[in-house]
Amino acid sequence: MPYHLEPSECGRYILMTVTGDINSQTAIGQNLEAHALGKQLGIRRYLVDLTNSKNTESVLGNYTFAREDMKETEGIDEGARVALLVSPDDHSHDFFETVARNSGLSVTIFRDRDLALQHVTGPLP
């Protein structure tokens, strides 16, 4: 599945753009690469553009990915702030967001790009 990583022009977040279906197997590699870039650049905020990507993972797979893979995989920054930008009619990522948040990860879905950008560039609590 194609994806692209780059630091934002302002240097405050990493932009990951994903195209095509996504599941836990592909997502873990993408996240590891994104978090490695973030660590290298001293960035802990991520805007993940999934507007052209559907989550095809099973409920159990999403649960395991959020509760175990993202929490226990070396190289994943558990304290990162993540905004998932999805299409207005796409709810395939909703369960992952719920489980991720319940497990202590700062992951929030947005259907409006401006709100997602405000989230990743705004002050930390």
PyMOL commands that set and color helices and strands:
alter all, ss='L'
color gray80, all
select helices_A, chain A and resi 24-41+59-72+94-102+113-121
alter helices_A, ss='H'
color red, helices_A
select strands_A, chain A and resi 3-7+14-19+45-52+81-85+106-110
alter strands_A, ss='S'
color yellow, strands_A
deselect
rebuild
show_as cartoon
